[in-house]
């Protein structure tokens, strides 16, 4: 019975570490989404020149790529 408790405790520790890692990943995804929201709000509120629009599009794409990469760690 003692051995099962030790094994169970180890399993719970591993699960806790996975949850902590997922929490860090989700926090980073949230940060990227917030950045995308700021870009979208800025674009909606301003008349953008073509080069500025391209720069913001590139930033949005970088955020999207980072989010997709982070999502892979969750699955």
mmCIF file of the N, C-alpha and C atoms, coordinates in Angstrom:
data_MODEL
# 
_entry.id   MODEL 
# 
loop_
_atom_site.group_PDB 
_atom_site.id 
_atom_site.type_symbol 
_atom_site.label_atom_id 
_atom_site.label_alt_id 
_atom_site.label_comp_id 
_atom_site.label_asym_id 
_atom_site.label_entity_id 
_atom_site.label_seq_id 
_atom_site.pdbx_PDB_ins_code 
_atom_site.Cartn_x 
_atom_site.Cartn_y 
_atom_site.Cartn_z 
_atom_site.occupancy 
_atom_site.B_iso_or_equiv 
_atom_site.pdbx_formal_charge 
_atom_site.auth_seq_id 
_atom_site.auth_comp_id 
_atom_site.auth_asym_id 
_atom_site.auth_atom_id 
_atom_site.pdbx_PDB_model_num 
ATOM 1   N N  . UNK A 1 1  ? 0.820  -1.193 0.000   1.00 0.00 ? 1  UNK A N  1 
ATOM 2   C CA . UNK A 1 1  ? 0.000  0.000  0.000   1.00 0.00 ? 1  UNK A CA 1 
ATOM 3   C C  . UNK A 1 1  ? 0.866  1.260  0.000   1.00 0.00 ? 1  UNK A C  1 
ATOM 4   N N  . UNK A 1 2  ? 1.941  1.234  0.735   1.00 0.00 ? 2  UNK A N  1 
ATOM 5   C CA . UNK A 1 2  ? 2.838  2.389  0.767   1.00 0.00 ? 2  UNK A CA 1 
ATOM 6   C C  . UNK A 1 2  ? 3.392  2.682  -0.619  1.00 0.00 ? 2  UNK A C  1 
ATOM 7   N N  . UNK A 1 3  ? 3.744  1.620  -1.341  1.00 0.00 ? 3  UNK A N  1 
ATOM 8   C CA . UNK A 1 3  ? 4.300  1.807  -2.676  1.00 0.00 ? 3  UNK A CA 1 
ATOM 9   C C  . UNK A 1 3  ? 3.285  2.479  -3.598  1.00 0.00 ? 3  UNK A C  1 
ATOM 10  N N  . UNK A 1 4  ? 2.026  2.106  -3.491  1.00 0.00 ? 4  UNK A N  1 
ATOM 11  C CA . UNK A 1 4  ? 0.985  2.740  -4.302  1.00 0.00 ? 4  UNK A CA 1 
ATOM 12  C C  . UNK A 1 4  ? 0.870  4.220  -3.973  1.00 0.00 ? 4  UNK A C  1 
ATOM 13  N N  . UNK A 1 5  ? 0.999  4.563  -2.714  1.00 0.00 ? 5  UNK A N  1 
ATOM 14  C CA . UNK A 1 5  ? 0.912  5.966  -2.319  1.00 0.00 ? 5  UNK A CA 1 
ATOM 15  C C  . UNK A 1 5  ? 2.062  6.767  -2.909  1.00 0.00 ? 5  UNK A C  1 
ATOM 16  N N  . UNK A 1 6  ? 3.243  6.192  -2.906  1.00 0.00 ? 6  UNK A N  1 
ATOM 17  C CA . UNK A 1 6  ? 4.409  6.862  -3.472  1.00 0.00 ? 6  UNK A CA 1 
ATOM 18  C C  . UNK A 1 6  ? 4.227  7.026  -4.980  1.00 0.00 ? 6  UNK A C  1 
ATOM 19  N N  . UNK A 1 7  ? 3.747  5.981  -5.633  1.00 0.00 ? 7  UNK A N  1 
ATOM 20  C CA . UNK A 1 7  ? 3.509  6.046  -7.077  1.00 0.00 ? 7  UNK A CA 1 
ATOM 21  C C  . UNK A 1 7  ? 2.418  7.065  -7.397  1.00 0.00 ? 7  UNK A C  1 
ATOM 22  N N  . UNK A 1 8  ? 1.378  7.064  -6.582  1.00 0.00 ? 8  UNK A N  1 
ATOM 23  C CA . UNK A 1 8  ? 0.286  8.009  -6.792  1.00 0.00 ? 8  UNK A CA 1 
ATOM 24  C C  . UNK A 1 8  ? 0.769  9.446  -6.586  1.00 0.00 ? 8  UNK A C  1 
ATOM 25  N N  . UNK A 1 9  ? 1.581  9.660  -5.568  1.00 0.00 ? 9  UNK A N  1 
ATOM 26  C CA . UNK A 1 9  ? 2.136  10.987 -5.314  1.00 0.00 ? 9  UNK A CA 1 
ATOM 27  C C  . UNK A 1 9  ? 3.005  11.443 -6.490  1.00 0.00 ? 9  UNK A C  1 
ATOM 28  N N  . UNK A 1 10 ? 3.808  10.541 -7.015  1.00 0.00 ? 10 UNK A N  1 
ATOM 29  C CA . UNK A 1 10 ? 4.656  10.875 -8.163  1.00 0.00 ? 10 UNK A CA 1 
ATOM 30  C C  . UNK A 1 10 ? 3.799  11.212 -9.383  1.00 0.00 ? 10 UNK A C  1 
ATOM 31  N N  . UNK A 1 11 ? 2.748  10.459 -9.604  1.00 0.00 ? 11 UNK A N  1 
ATOM 32  C CA . UNK A 1 11 ? 1.836  10.725 -10.717 1.00 0.00 ? 11 UNK A CA 1 
ATOM 33  C C  . UNK A 1 11 ? 1.180  12.096 -10.561 1.00 0.00 ? 11 UNK A C  1 
ATOM 34  N N  . UNK A 1 12 ? 0.767  12.412 -9.353  1.00 0.00 ? 12 UNK A N  1 
ATOM 35  C CA . UNK A 1 12 ? 0.148  13.714 -9.095  1.00 0.00 ? 12 UNK A CA 1 
ATOM 36  C C  . UNK A 1 12 ? 1.139  14.854 -9.300  1.00 0.00 ? 12 UNK A C  1 
ATOM 37  N N  . UNK A 1 13 ? 2.387  14.645 -8.927  1.00 0.00 ? 13 UNK A N  1 
ATOM 38  C CA . UNK A 1 13 ? 3.420  15.662 -9.154  1.00 0.00 ? 13 UNK A CA 1 
ATOM 39  C C  . UNK A 1 13 ? 3.625  15.895 -10.648 1.00 0.00 ? 13 UNK A C  1 
ATOM 40  N N  . UNK A 1 14 ? 3.639  14.813 -11.416 1.00 0.00 ? 14 UNK A N  1 
ATOM 41  C CA . UNK A 1 14 ? 3.798  14.938 -12.867 1.00 0.00 ? 14 UNK A CA 1 
ATOM 42  C C  . UNK A 1 14 ? 2.613  15.679 -13.481 1.00 0.00 ? 14 UNK A C  1 
ATOM 43  N N  . UNK A 1 15 ? 1.415  15.340 -13.020 1.00 0.00 ? 15 UNK A N  1 
ATOM 44  C CA . UNK A 1 15 ? 0.222  16.022 -13.524 1.00 0.00 ? 15 UNK A CA 1 
ATOM 45  C C  . UNK A 1 15 ? 0.262  17.509 -13.181 1.00 0.00 ? 15 UNK A C  1 
ATOM 46  N N  . UNK A 1 16 ? 0.702  17.831 -11.988 1.00 0.00 ? 16 UNK A N  1 
ATOM 47  C CA . UNK A 1 16 ? 0.808  19.226 -11.574 1.00 0.00 ? 16 UNK A CA 1 
ATOM 48  C C  . UNK A 1 16 ? 1.793  19.980 -12.466 1.00 0.00 ? 16 UNK A C  1 
ATOM 49  N N  . UNK A 1 17 ? 2.912  19.375 -12.780 1.00 0.00 ? 17 UNK A N  1 
ATOM 50  C CA . UNK A 1 17 ? 3.896  20.014 -13.657 1.00 0.00 ? 17 UNK A CA 1 
ATOM 51  C C  . UNK A 1 17 ? 3.322  20.235 -15.054 1.00 0.00 ? 17 UNK A C  1 
ATOM 52  N N  . UNK A 1 18 ? 2.565  19.252 -15.560 1.00 0.00 ? 18 UNK A N  1 
ATOM 53  C CA . UNK A 1 18 ? 1.933  19.422 -16.877 1.00 0.00 ? 18 UNK A CA 1 
ATOM 54  C C  . UNK A 1 18 ? 0.944  20.576 -16.856 1.00 0.00 ? 18 UNK A C  1 
ATOM 55  N N  . UNK A 1 19 ? 0.168  20.667 -15.783 1.00 0.00 ? 19 UNK A N  1 
ATOM 56  C CA . UNK A 1 19 ? -0.810 21.749 -15.664 1.00 0.00 ? 19 UNK A CA 1 
ATOM 57  C C  . UNK A 1 19 ? -0.099 23.101 -15.576 1.00 0.00 ? 19 UNK A C  1 
ATOM 58  N N  . UNK A 1 20 ? 0.990  23.164 -14.828 1.00 0.00 ? 20 UNK A N  1 
ATOM 59  C CA . UNK A 1 20 ? 1.756  24.413 -14.740 1.00 0.00 ? 20 UNK A CA 1 
ATOM 60  C C  . UNK A 1 20 ? 2.300  24.814 -16.109 1.00 0.00 ? 20 UNK A C  1 
ATOM 61  N N  . UNK A 1 21 ? 2.802  23.835 -16.853 1.00 0.00 ? 21 UNK A N  1 
ATOM 62  C CA . UNK A 1 21 ? 3.325  24.125 -18.189 1.00 0.00 ? 21 UNK A CA 1 
ATOM 63  C C  . UNK A 1 21 ? 2.194  24.602 -19.104 1.00 0.00 ? 21 UNK A C  1 
ATOM 64  N N  . UNK A 1 22 ? 1.047  23.945 -19.041 1.00 0.00 ? 22 UNK A N  1 
ATOM 65  C CA . UNK A 1 22 ? -0.096 24.369 -19.846 1.00 0.00 ? 22 UNK A CA 1 
ATOM 66  C C  . UNK A 1 22 ? -0.527 25.778 -19.476 1.00 0.00 ? 22 UNK A C  1 
ATOM 67  N N  . UNK A 1 23 ? -0.484 26.096 -18.202 1.00 0.00 ? 23 UNK A N  1 
ATOM 68  C CA . UNK A 1 23 ? -0.854 27.436 -17.749 1.00 0.00 ? 23 UNK A CA 1 
ATOM 69  C C  . UNK A 1 23 ? 0.091  28.485 -18.328 1.00 0.00 ? 23 UNK A C  1 
ATOM 70  N N  . UNK A 1 24 ? 1.387  28.175 -18.342 1.00 0.00 ? 24 UNK A N  1 
ATOM 71  C CA . UNK A 1 24 ? 2.364  29.105 -18.923 1.00 0.00 ? 24 UNK A CA 1 
ATOM 72  C C  . UNK A 1 24 ? 2.113  29.291 -20.420 1.00 0.00 ? 24 UNK A C  1 
ATOM 73  N N  . UNK A 1 25 ? 1.810  28.201 -21.098 1.00 0.00 ? 25 UNK A N  1 
ATOM 74  C CA . UNK A 1 25 ? 1.540  28.275 -22.537 1.00 0.00 ? 25 UNK A CA 1 
ATOM 75  C C  . UNK A 1 25 ? 0.283  29.090 -22.800 1.00 0.00 ? 25 UNK A C  1 
ATOM 76  N N  . UNK A 1 26 ? -0.761 28.836 -22.027 1.00 0.00 ? 26 UNK A N  1 
ATOM 77  C CA . UNK A 1 26 ? -2.008 29.584 -22.206 1.00 0.00 ? 26 UNK A CA 1 
ATOM 78  C C  . UNK A 1 26 ? -1.817 31.068 -21.907 1.00 0.00 ? 26 UNK A C  1 
ATOM 79  N N  . UNK A 1 27 ? -0.996 31.382 -20.934 1.00 0.00 ? 27 UNK A N  1 
ATOM 80  C CA . UNK A 1 27 ? -0.713 32.788 -20.623 1.00 0.00 ? 27 UNK A CA 1 
ATOM 81  C C  . UNK A 1 27 ? 0.011  33.453 -21.795 1.00 0.00 ? 27 UNK A C  1 
ATOM 82  N N  . UNK A 1 28 ? 0.921  32.728 -22.422 1.00 0.00 ? 28 UNK A N  1 
ATOM 83  C CA . UNK A 1 28 ? 1.636  33.274 -23.579 1.00 0.00 ? 28 UNK A CA 1 
ATOM 84  C C  . UNK A 1 28 ? 0.681  33.452 -24.763 1.00 0.00 ? 28 UNK A C  1 
ATOM 85  N N  . UNK A 1 29 ? -0.214 32.488 -24.965 1.00 0.00 ? 29 UNK A N  1 
ATOM 86  C CA . UNK A 1 29 ? -1.215 32.619 -26.028 1.00 0.00 ? 29 UNK A CA 1 
ATOM 87  C C  . UNK A 1 29 ? -2.091 33.836 -25.763 1.00 0.00 ? 29 UNK A C  1 
ATOM 88  N N  . UNK A 1 30 ? -2.493 34.012 -24.524 1.00 0.00 ? 30 UNK A N  1 
ATOM 89  C CA . UNK A 1 30 ? -3.318 35.168 -24.167 1.00 0.00 ? 30 UNK A CA 1 
ATOM 90  C C  . UNK A 1 30 ? -2.572 36.478 -24.458 1.00 0.00 ? 30 UNK A C  1 
ATOM 91  N N  . UNK A 1 31 ? -1.293 36.504 -24.167 1.00 0.00 ? 31 UNK A N  1 
ATOM 92  C CA . UNK A 1 31 ? -0.483 37.695 -24.435 1.00 0.00 ? 31 UNK A CA 1 
ATOM 93  C C  . UNK A 1 31 ? -0.427 37.988 -25.939 1.00 0.00 ? 31 UNK A C  1 
ATOM 94  N N  . UNK A 1 32 ? -0.258 36.942 -26.732 1.00 0.00 ? 32 UNK A N  1 
ATOM 95  C CA . UNK A 1 32 ? -0.220 37.115 -28.189 1.00 0.00 ? 32 UNK A CA 1 
ATOM 96  C C  . UNK A 1 32 ? -1.571 37.602 -28.710 1.00 0.00 ? 32 UNK A C  1 
ATOM 97  N N  . UNK A 1 33 ? -2.659 37.033 -28.186 1.00 0.00 ? 33 UNK A N  1 
ATOM 98  C CA . UNK A 1 33 ? -3.996 37.455 -28.611 1.00 0.00 ? 33 UNK A CA 1 
ATOM 99  C C  . UNK A 1 33 ? -4.255 38.914 -28.247 1.00 0.00 ? 33 UNK A C  1 
ATOM 100 N N  . UNK A 1 34 ? -3.791 39.313 -27.090 1.00 0.00 ? 34 UNK A N  1 
ATOM 101 C CA . UNK A 1 34 ? -3.944 40.710 -26.682 1.00 0.00 ? 34 UNK A CA 1 
ATOM 102 C C  . UNK A 1 34 ? -3.178 41.626 -27.645 1.00 0.00 ? 34 UNK A C  1 
ATOM 103 N N  . UNK A 1 35 ? -1.997 41.196 -28.041 1.00 0.00 ? 35 UNK A N  1 
ATOM 104 C CA . UNK A 1 35 ? -1.222 41.964 -29.010 1.00 0.00 ? 35 UNK A CA 1 
ATOM 105 C C  . UNK A 1 35 ? -1.948 42.085 -30.341 1.00 0.00 ? 35 UNK A C  1 
ATOM 106 N N  . UNK A 1 36 ? -2.581 40.998 -30.762 1.00 0.00 ? 36 UNK A N  1 
ATOM 107 C CA . UNK A 1 36 ? -3.346 41.028 -32.012 1.00 0.00 ? 36 UNK A CA 1 
ATOM 108 C C  . UNK A 1 36 ? -4.538 41.974 -31.894 1.00 0.00 ? 36 UNK A C  1 
ATOM 109 N N  . UNK A 1 37 ? -5.166 41.968 -30.741 1.00 0.00 ? 37 UNK A N  1 
ATOM 110 C CA . UNK A 1 37 ? -6.308 42.865 -30.520 1.00 0.00 ? 37 UNK A CA 1 
ATOM 111 C C  . UNK A 1 37 ? -5.861 44.322 -30.615 1.00 0.00 ? 37 UNK A C  1 
ATOM 112 N N  . UNK A 1 38 ? -4.724 44.629 -30.015 1.00 0.00 ? 38 UNK A N  1 
ATOM 113 C CA . UNK A 1 38 ? -4.210 46.003 -30.071 1.00 0.00 ? 38 UNK A CA 1 
ATOM 114 C C  . UNK A 1 38 ? -3.907 46.427 -31.505 1.00 0.00 ? 38 UNK A C  1 
ATOM 115 N N  . UNK A 1 39 ? -3.331 45.518 -32.273 1.00 0.00 ? 39 UNK A N  1 
ATOM 116 C CA . UNK A 1 39 ? -3.040 45.821 -33.676 1.00 0.00 ? 39 UNK A CA 1 
ATOM 117 C C  . UNK A 1 39 ? -4.339 46.074 -34.436 1.00 0.00 ? 39 UNK A C  1 
ATOM 118 N N  . UNK A 1 40 ? -5.329 45.216 -34.229 1.00 0.00 ? 40 UNK A N  1 
ATOM 119 C CA . UNK A 1 40 ? -6.612 45.358 -34.924 1.00 0.00 ? 40 UNK A CA 1 
ATOM 120 C C  . UNK A 1 40 ? -7.305 46.662 -34.543 1.00 0.00 ? 40 UNK A C  1 
ATOM 121 N N  . UNK A 1 41 ? -7.264 47.003 -33.267 1.00 0.00 ? 41 UNK A N  1 
ATOM 122 C CA . UNK A 1 41 ? -7.886 48.253 -32.833 1.00 0.00 ? 41 UNK A CA 1 
ATOM 123 C C  . UNK A 1 41 ? -7.178 49.459 -33.446 1.00 0.00 ? 41 UNK A C  1 
ATOM 124 N N  . UNK A 1 42 ? -5.867 49.418 -33.463 1.00 0.00 ? 42 UNK A N  1 
ATOM 125 C CA . UNK A 1 42 ? -5.101 50.514 -34.060 1.00 0.00 ? 42 UNK A CA 1 
ATOM 126 C C  . UNK A 1 42 ? -5.458 50.654 -35.542 1.00 0.00 ? 42 UNK A C  1 
ATOM 127 N N  . UNK A 1 43 ? -5.503 49.520 -36.242 1.00 0.00 ? 43 UNK A N  1 
ATOM 128 C CA . UNK A 1 43 ? -5.805 49.545 -37.676 1.00 0.00 ? 43 UNK A CA 1 
ATOM 129 C C  . UNK A 1 43 ? -7.213 50.072 -37.933 1.00 0.00 ? 43 UNK A C  1 
ATOM 130 N N  . UNK A 1 44 ? -8.148 49.738 -37.059 1.00 0.00 ? 44 UNK A N  1 
ATOM 131 C CA . UNK A 1 44 ? -9.529 50.185 -37.236 1.00 0.00 ? 44 UNK A CA 1 
ATOM 132 C C  . UNK A 1 44 ? -9.677 51.681 -36.975 1.00 0.00 ? 44 UNK A C  1 
ATOM 133 N N  . UNK A 1 45 ? -8.832 52.220 -36.135 1.00 0.00 ? 45 UNK A N  1 
ATOM 134 C CA . UNK A 1 45 ? -8.964 53.618 -35.722 1.00 0.00 ? 45 UNK A CA 1 
ATOM 135 C C  . UNK A 1 45 ? -8.128 54.587 -36.556 1.00 0.00 ? 45 UNK A C  1 
ATOM 136 N N  . UNK A 1 46 ? -7.275 54.073 -37.430 1.00 0.00 ? 46 UNK A N  1 
ATOM 137 C CA . UNK A 1 46 ? -6.372 54.940 -38.186 1.00 0.00 ? 46 UNK A CA 1 
ATOM 138 C C  . UNK A 1 46 ? -6.432 54.619 -39.679 1.00 0.00 ? 46 UNK A C  1 
ATOM 139 N N  . UNK A 1 47 ? -6.162 55.626 -40.454 1.00 0.00 ? 47 UNK A N  1 
ATOM 140 C CA . UNK A 1 47 ? -5.979 55.413 -41.896 1.00 0.00 ? 47 UNK A CA 1 
ATOM 141 C C  . UNK A 1 47 ? -4.522 55.004 -42.080 1.00 0.00 ? 47 UNK A C  1 
ATOM 142 N N  . UNK A 1 48 ? -4.335 53.835 -42.626 1.00 0.00 ? 48 UNK A N  1 
ATOM 143 C CA . UNK A 1 48 ? -2.983 53.293 -42.734 1.00 0.00 ? 48 UNK A CA 1 
ATOM 144 C C  . UNK A 1 48 ? -2.435 53.448 -44.142 1.00 0.00 ? 48 UNK A C  1 
ATOM 145 N N  . UNK A 1 49 ? -1.181 53.806 -44.209 1.00 0.00 ? 49 UNK A N  1 
ATOM 146 C CA . UNK A 1 49 ? -0.476 53.780 -45.482 1.00 0.00 ? 49 UNK A CA 1 
ATOM 147 C C  . UNK A 1 49 ? -0.170 52.323 -45.819 1.00 0.00 ? 49 UNK A C  1 
ATOM 148 N N  . UNK A 1 50 ? 0.095  52.063 -47.068 1.00 0.00 ? 50 UNK A N  1 
ATOM 149 C CA . UNK A 1 50 ? 0.317  50.683 -47.513 1.00 0.00 ? 50 UNK A CA 1 
ATOM 150 C C  . UNK A 1 50 ? 1.458  50.009 -46.753 1.00 0.00 ? 50 UNK A C  1 
ATOM 151 N N  . UNK A 1 51 ? 2.559  50.721 -46.549 1.00 0.00 ? 51 UNK A N  1 
ATOM 152 C CA . UNK A 1 51 ? 3.691  50.101 -45.855 1.00 0.00 ? 51 UNK A CA 1 
ATOM 153 C C  . UNK A 1 51 ? 3.367  49.818 -44.392 1.00 0.00 ? 51 UNK A C  1 
ATOM 154 N N  . UNK A 1 52 ? 2.586  50.699 -43.778 1.00 0.00 ? 52 UNK A N  1 
ATOM 155 C CA . UNK A 1 52 ? 2.191  50.469 -42.387 1.00 0.00 ? 52 UNK A CA 1 
ATOM 156 C C  . UNK A 1 52 ? 1.232  49.287 -42.298 1.00 0.00 ? 52 UNK A C  1 
ATOM 157 N N  . UNK A 1 53 ? 0.334  49.183 -43.257 1.00 0.00 ? 53 UNK A N  1 
ATOM 158 C CA . UNK A 1 53 ? -0.593 48.054 -43.281 1.00 0.00 ? 53 UNK A CA 1 
ATOM 159 C C  . UNK A 1 53 ? 0.169  46.740 -43.456 1.00 0.00 ? 53 UNK A C  1 
ATOM 160 N N  . UNK A 1 54 ? 1.155  46.744 -44.331 1.00 0.00 ? 54 UNK A N  1 
ATOM 161 C CA . UNK A 1 54 ? 1.978  45.545 -44.525 1.00 0.00 ? 54 UNK A CA 1 
ATOM 162 C C  . UNK A 1 54 ? 2.718  45.173 -43.246 1.00 0.00 ? 54 UNK A C  1 
ATOM 163 N N  . UNK A 1 55 ? 3.250  46.173 -42.562 1.00 0.00 ? 55 UNK A N  1 
ATOM 164 C CA . UNK A 1 55 ? 3.981  45.924 -41.310 1.00 0.00 ? 55 UNK A CA 1 
ATOM 165 C C  . UNK A 1 55 ? 3.055  45.319 -40.259 1.00 0.00 ? 55 UNK A C  1 
ATOM 166 N N  . UNK A 1 56 ? 1.847  45.871 -40.143 1.00 0.00 ? 56 UNK A N  1 
ATOM 167 C CA . UNK A 1 56 ? 0.889  45.352 -39.166 1.00 0.00 ? 56 UNK A CA 1 
ATOM 168 C C  . UNK A 1 56 ? 0.406  43.955 -39.553 1.00 0.00 ? 56 UNK A C  1 
ATOM 169 N N  . UNK A 1 57 ? 0.203  43.731 -40.856 1.00 0.00 ? 57 UNK A N  1 
ATOM 170 C CA . UNK A 1 57 ? -0.175 42.390 -41.320 1.00 0.00 ? 57 UNK A CA 1 
ATOM 171 C C  . UNK A 1 57 ? 0.905  41.374 -40.960 1.00 0.00 ? 57 UNK A C  1 
ATOM 172 N N  . UNK A 1 58 ? 2.155  41.779 -41.132 1.00 0.00 ? 58 UNK A N  1 
ATOM 173 C CA . UNK A 1 58 ? 3.272  40.890 -40.795 1.00 0.00 ? 58 UNK A CA 1 
ATOM 174 C C  . UNK A 1 58 ? 3.287  40.592 -39.294 1.00 0.00 ? 58 UNK A C  1 
ATOM 175 N N  . UNK A 1 59 ? 3.050  41.609 -38.480 1.00 0.00 ? 59 UNK A N  1 
ATOM 176 C CA . UNK A 1 59 ? 3.000  41.400 -37.029 1.00 0.00 ? 59 UNK A CA 1 
ATOM 177 C C  . UNK A 1 59 ? 1.857  40.458 -36.657 1.00 0.00 ? 59 UNK A C  1 
ATOM 178 N N  . UNK A 1 60 ? 0.701  40.644 -37.293 1.00 0.00 ? 60 UNK A N  1 
ATOM 179 C CA . UNK A 1 60 ? -0.439 39.759 -37.017 1.00 0.00 ? 60 UNK A CA 1 
ATOM 180 C C  . UNK A 1 60 ? -0.094 38.320 -37.390 1.00 0.00 ? 60 UNK A C  1 
ATOM 181 N N  . UNK A 1 61 ? 0.543  38.138 -38.537 1.00 0.00 ? 61 UNK A N  1 
ATOM 182 C CA . UNK A 1 61 ? 0.918  36.797 -38.979 1.00 0.00 ? 61 UNK A CA 1 
ATOM 183 C C  . UNK A 1 61 ? 1.927  36.169 -38.020 1.00 0.00 ? 61 UNK A C  1 
ATOM 184 N N  . UNK A 1 62 ? 2.859  36.959 -37.529 1.00 0.00 ? 62 UNK A N  1 
ATOM 185 C CA . UNK A 1 62 ? 3.832  36.448 -36.561 1.00 0.00 ? 62 UNK A CA 1 
ATOM 186 C C  . UNK A 1 62 ? 3.137  35.998 -35.282 1.00 0.00 ? 62 UNK A C  1 
ATOM 187 N N  . UNK A 1 63 ? 2.172  36.786 -34.825 1.00 0.00 ? 63 UNK A N  1 
ATOM 188 C CA . UNK A 1 63 ? 1.409  36.391 -33.634 1.00 0.00 ? 63 UNK A CA 1 
ATOM 189 C C  . UNK A 1 63 ? 0.636  35.100 -33.898 1.00 0.00 ? 63 UNK A C  1 
ATOM 190 N N  . UNK A 1 64 ? 0.000  35.003 -35.060 1.00 0.00 ? 64 UNK A N  1 
ATOM 191 C CA . UNK A 1 64 ? -0.760 33.800 -35.393 1.00 0.00 ? 64 UNK A CA 1 
ATOM 192 C C  . UNK A 1 64 ? 0.144  32.578 -35.445 1.00 0.00 ? 64 UNK A C  1 
ATOM 193 N N  . UNK A 1 65 ? 1.293  32.709 -36.064 1.00 0.00 ? 65 UNK A N  1 
ATOM 194 C CA . UNK A 1 65 ? 2.233  31.591 -36.143 1.00 0.00 ? 65 UNK A CA 1 
ATOM 195 C C  . UNK A 1 65 ? 2.700  31.165 -34.755 1.00 0.00 ? 65 UNK A C  1 
ATOM 196 N N  . UNK A 1 66 ? 2.976  32.134 -33.906 1.00 0.00 ? 66 UNK A N  1 
ATOM 197 C CA . UNK A 1 66 ? 3.408  31.819 -32.542 1.00 0.00 ? 66 UNK A CA 1 
ATOM 198 C C  . UNK A 1 66 ? 2.303  31.099 -31.784 1.00 0.00 ? 66 UNK A C  1 
ATOM 199 N N  . UNK A 1 67 ? 1.069  31.543 -31.961 1.00 0.00 ? 67 UNK A N  1 
ATOM 200 C CA . UNK A 1 67 ? -0.061 30.906 -31.282 1.00 0.00 ? 67 UNK A CA 1 
ATOM 201 C C  . UNK A 1 67 ? -0.221 29.466 -31.760 1.00 0.00 ? 67 UNK A C  1 
ATOM 202 N N  . UNK A 1 68 ? -0.139 29.253 -33.063 1.00 0.00 ? 68 UNK A N  1 
ATOM 203 C CA . UNK A 1 68 ? -0.266 27.887 -33.586 1.00 0.00 ? 68 UNK A CA 1 
ATOM 204 C C  . UNK A 1 68 ? 0.841  26.991 -33.042 1.00 0.00 ? 68 UNK A C  1 
ATOM 205 N N  . UNK A 1 69 ? 2.033  27.528 -32.960 1.00 0.00 ? 69 UNK A N  1 
ATOM 206 C CA . UNK A 1 69 ? 3.150  26.764 -32.413 1.00 0.00 ? 69 UNK A CA 1 
ATOM 207 C C  . UNK A 1 69 ? 2.908  26.416 -30.947 1.00 0.00 ? 69 UNK A C  1 
ATOM 208 N N  . UNK A 1 70 ? 2.438  27.388 -30.188 1.00 0.00 ? 70 UNK A N  1 
ATOM 209 C CA . UNK A 1 70 ? 2.153  27.147 -28.771 1.00 0.00 ? 70 UNK A CA 1 
ATOM 210 C C  . UNK A 1 70 ? 1.016  26.145 -28.592 1.00 0.00 ? 70 UNK A C  1 
ATOM 211 N N  . UNK A 1 71 ? 0.013  26.208 -29.459 1.00 0.00 ? 71 UNK A N  1 
ATOM 212 C CA . UNK A 1 71 ? -1.111 25.273 -29.369 1.00 0.00 ? 71 UNK A CA 1 
ATOM 213 C C  . UNK A 1 71 ? -0.652 23.836 -29.565 1.00 0.00 ? 71 UNK A C  1 
ATOM 214 N N  . UNK A 1 72 ? 0.383  23.634 -30.370 1.00 0.00 ? 72 UNK A N  1 
ATOM 215 C CA . UNK A 1 72 ? 0.903  22.281 -30.585 1.00 0.00 ? 72 UNK A CA 1 
ATOM 216 C C  . UNK A 1 72 ? 1.421  21.666 -29.291 1.00 0.00 ? 72 UNK A C  1 
ATOM 217 N N  . UNK A 1 73 ? 1.928  22.495 -28.397 1.00 0.00 ? 73 UNK A N  1 
ATOM 218 C CA . UNK A 1 73 ? 2.417  21.989 -27.113 1.00 0.00 ? 73 UNK A CA 1 
ATOM 219 C C  . UNK A 1 73 ? 1.276  21.546 -26.204 1.00 0.00 ? 73 UNK A C  1 
ATOM 220 N N  . UNK A 1 74 ? 0.078  22.054 -26.453 1.00 0.00 ? 74 UNK A N  1 
ATOM 221 C CA . UNK A 1 74 ? -1.063 21.713 -25.606 1.00 0.00 ? 74 UNK A CA 1 
ATOM 222 C C  . UNK A 1 74 ? -1.677 20.372 -25.977 1.00 0.00 ? 74 UNK A C  1 
ATOM 223 N N  . UNK A 1 75 ? -1.468 19.925 -27.210 1.00 0.00 ? 75 UNK A N  1 
ATOM 224 C CA . UNK A 1 75 ? -2.096 18.669 -27.634 1.00 0.00 ? 75 UNK A CA 1 
ATOM 225 C C  . UNK A 1 75 ? -1.207 17.473 -27.466 1.00 0.00 ? 75 UNK A C  1 
# 
